[in-house]
Amino acid sequence: MQWAERVNVVRVIGTGVMGRGIAQIAAAAGLTVELADARPEAVAEAVDHIGRMFDKLAGKGRMTTEEAAAARDRLRPVDGPLAPTEADLVVEAVREDLDTKRELFAELEEVCPTSTVFATNTSSLQVTSIATALADPSRLAGLHFFNPVPLMRLVEVIPGARTAAWVPDALVALVRRLGHTPVRATDTPGFLVNHAGRGLVTEALQVLAEDVAGTADIDRVCRDVLGLRMGPFELMDLTGLDVTHPAMESIWRGYYGDPRLRPSPITRTRLEAGLLGRKTGEGFYTYADGAEQEDPEPQAPESVAHPVWSDDAELLAELAGAGVQVERGPEPSADAVVLVTPYGHSAASAARSAGLPVARACGVDPLSTATRAVLAVHPACDVAFARSAWAALAATGRKVTVVRDSPGSVAQRILAAIVNTSCFIAEQHLASPADIDTAVRIALGYPRGPLEWGQHVGPRRVLTILRALHSATGDPRYRPSRWLVERAELGLELTETGTSPRDLYA
Ligand SMILES: NC(=O)c1ccc[n+]([C@@H]2O[C@H](COP(=O)([O-])OP(=O)(O)OC[C@H]3O[C@@H](n4cnc5c(N)ncnc54)[C@H](O)[C@@H]3O)[C@@H](O)[C@H]2O)c1
């Protein structure tokens, strides 16, 4: 029998938010769970809480009342973290402090059988640093659960530099036994999910910093155009800047200042001001009785004062269908508003290089959906023509977000950052392409895995967006990853590993 099937007793140390969730799923999966905390009352509260969770699940028919009672019976409060034990596995979920965790594991090594596997639920410390507290660091690995544990069914399994090879394999099997999905990550800053999540948040902050769009508009575009469940600013308000900002800084520092992970002075200032988000009632949004107060969207003008010409025949057909006067000739007339639909390039530069009248040209993001169109306005736009462009798009029944022109508009920039970040992760071999996509889909709730998403949009398009941003800004945060460049040039899929030297040795 494999180790994961033999595991019978798990000790969970630290019965706060995470520990109680881990204890719940372990007990539900049939394991005996010893619960320990530095504060005995925390254990009693956790047992109470988990019992109520089992009752709730039984009430919803997700488990029988007998199963709920049996699972509750498998919860065993113990007399402190160092109480004698025969645990097969210890999962540590105490506060996020290196010395606290190291001290705890050093003491645990004295009281646990030599066969006990140790796991840490750290979210930002190095697994390898924690393991150095042990005489035998080969028995410790990271087992990174997400909050709330019973609902977030992803777990990162993270070997440290000295972890024995069998341990991550065994933990992967155990996570499956708990009914969760394991992914293998490496002991690098942010591991897999928190590293991959940097694309969305740091690029959204960069778009805000450049005044391309405001927070509510960026969130709307992320929801309605990219299909995210939550915009980046709503997400930061939910998590709290006291968590998000230090995480951004620690991942960026961990990669020695890599510009693609660069945090923003915006969140540092807001953190200092105590504008943390929901937990303080004020963040990027304000919250009255817990509900988000979002400013109403600006009303589009009703009349389209100019005929519309576009380089996109589908858009023209849609506008014509909505009763807008369109021009289908090879060039716009002297009275027409011009809608260009570039990937990567700004509307102004796309119009200029196509020889179109720049003052009458606005951009429409080709990623725009049936729900929302994004209109880009550049500094040399004639306001009357730009208002006609807005009215024309609104006539199709779509909501319209008006943003400042930028290479790649809002949705393209954020999507390219999401895809490129995960391409870097794949390129550095920090996780397999399949695990990257699985982890991000489950833990971050994106509509597609980032590599699959980049494939769907087209690697060449993503590359065009990044190269345009890189050349317009000179900012190395937009340098495309080699993974993306090679796959775009070789016609491979972003989800494909392709041939590596290792394949020749096989
Ligand atoms: N909250 C999250 O969203 C989240 C997600 C993933 C990972 N994590 C990680 O999980 C760990 C726990 O986080 P949490 O949010 O559950 O914290 P928490 O504050 O809710 O719970 C921590 C518990 O640990 C106990 N504790 C502290 N020092 C102890 C010690 N030396 N021995 C025994 N018990 C001790 C505390 O009394 C408390 O009950 C941290 O490492 C955190 O980074 C948290």
The ligand as an SDF file (V2000), in Angstrom:
LIG
                    3D

 44 48  0  0  0  0  0  0  0  0999 V2000
   -5.6170   33.0660    5.3840 N   0  0  0  0  0  0  0  0  0  0  0  0
   -5.2860   32.7570    4.1470 C   0  0  0  0  0  0  0  0  0  0  0  0
   -5.9450   33.1660    3.1820 O   0  0  0  0  0  0  0  0  0  0  0  0
   -4.1300   31.8360    3.8860 C   0  0  0  0  0  0  0  0  0  0  0  0
   -4.0480   31.1550    2.6590 C   0  0  0  0  0  0  0  0  0  0  0  0
   -3.0050   30.2550    2.4410 C   0  0  0  0  0  0  0  0  0  0  0  0
   -2.0540   30.0670    3.4220 C   0  0  0  0  0  0  0  0  0  0  0  0
   -2.1370   30.7650    4.6000 N   0  0  0  0  0  0  0  0  0  0  0  0
   -1.0850   30.5040    5.6020 C   0  0  0  0  0  0  0  0  0  0  0  0
   -1.6290   29.6310    6.5900 O   0  0  0  0  0  0  0  0  0  0  0  0
   -1.0370   29.9190    7.8620 C   0  0  0  0  0  0  0  0  0  0  0  0
   -2.1240   30.2210    8.8640 C   0  0  0  0  0  0  0  0  0  0  0  0
   -2.8770   31.3140    8.4230 O   0  0  0  0  0  0  0  0  0  0  0  0
   -4.3360   31.6370    8.9820 P   0  0  0  0  0  0  0  0  0  0  0  0
   -4.9150   32.6420    8.0760 O   0  0  0  0  0  0  0  0  0  0  0  0
   -5.0660   30.3660    9.2580 O   0  0  0  0  0  0  0  0  0  0  0  0
   -3.9510   32.3560   10.3670 O   0  0  0  0  0  0  0  0  0  0  0  0
   -4.8470   32.5250   11.6770 P   0  0  0  0  0  0  0  0  0  0  0  0
   -4.3000   33.6970   12.3860 O   0  0  0  0  0  0  0  0  0  0  0  0
   -6.2990   32.4750   11.3590 O   0  0  0  0  0  0  0  0  0  0  0  0
   -4.5100   31.2100   12.5250 O   0  0  0  0  0  0  0  0  0  0  0  0
   -3.2360   30.9440   13.0340 C   0  0  0  0  0  0  0  0  0  0  0  0
   -3.3920   30.0870   14.2840 C   0  0  0  0  0  0  0  0  0  0  0  0
   -2.0880   29.6590   14.6770 O   0  0  0  0  0  0  0  0  0  0  0  0
   -2.0180   29.7220   16.0930 C   0  0  0  0  0  0  0  0  0  0  0  0
   -0.6150   29.7930   16.4630 N   0  0  0  0  0  0  0  0  0  0  0  0
    0.2290   30.8570   16.3280 C   0  0  0  0  0  0  0  0  0  0  0  0
    1.4620   30.5000   16.7250 N   0  0  0  0  0  0  0  0  0  0  0  0
    1.4010   29.1900   17.1030 C   0  0  0  0  0  0  0  0  0  0  0  0
    2.3490   28.2580   17.5770 C   0  0  0  0  0  0  0  0  0  0  0  0
    3.6290   28.5760   17.7500 N   0  0  0  0  0  0  0  0  0  0  0  0
    1.9350   26.9950   17.8360 N   0  0  0  0  0  0  0  0  0  0  0  0
    0.6490   26.6520   17.6810 C   0  0  0  0  0  0  0  0  0  0  0  0
   -0.2980   27.4950   17.2270 N   0  0  0  0  0  0  0  0  0  0  0  0
    0.0800   28.7520   16.9430 C   0  0  0  0  0  0  0  0  0  0  0  0
   -2.8390   30.9340   16.4700 C   0  0  0  0  0  0  0  0  0  0  0  0
   -3.2770   30.8420   17.8240 O   0  0  0  0  0  0  0  0  0  0  0  0
   -4.0010   30.8450   15.4670 C   0  0  0  0  0  0  0  0  0  0  0  0
   -5.0960   30.1220   15.9790 O   0  0  0  0  0  0  0  0  0  0  0  0
   -0.0580   31.0590    7.6140 C   0  0  0  0  0  0  0  0  0  0  0  0
    1.2130   30.5220    7.3730 O   0  0  0  0  0  0  0  0  0  0  0  0
   -0.6140   31.7180    6.3760 C   0  0  0  0  0  0  0  0  0  0  0  0
    0.3700   32.4170    5.6490 O   0  0  0  0  0  0  0  0  0  0  0  0
   -3.1580   31.6250    4.8630 C   0  0  0  0  0  0  0  0  0  0  0  0
  1  2  1  0
  2  3  2  0
  2  4  1  0
  4  5  1  0
  4 44  2  0
  5  6  2  0
  6  7  1  0
  7  8  2  0
  8  9  1  0
  8 44  1  0
  9 10  1  0
  9 42  1  0
 10 11  1  0
 11 12  1  0
 11 40  1  0
 12 13  1  0
 13 14  1  0
 14 15  2  0
 14 16  1  0
 14 17  1  0
 17 18  1  0
 18 19  2  0
 18 20  1  0
 18 21  1  0
 21 22  1  0
 22 23  1  0
 23 24  1  0
 23 38  1  0
 24 25  1  0
 25 26  1  0
 25 36  1  0
 26 27  1  0
 26 35  1  0
 27 28  2  0
 28 29  1  0
 29 30  1  0
 29 35  2  0
 30 31  1  0
 30 32  2  0
 32 33  1  0
 33 34  2  0
 34 35  1  0
 36 37  1  0
 36 38  1  0
 38 39  1  0
 40 41  1  0
 40 42  1  0
 42 43  1  0
M  CHG  2   8   1  16  -1
M  END
$$$$
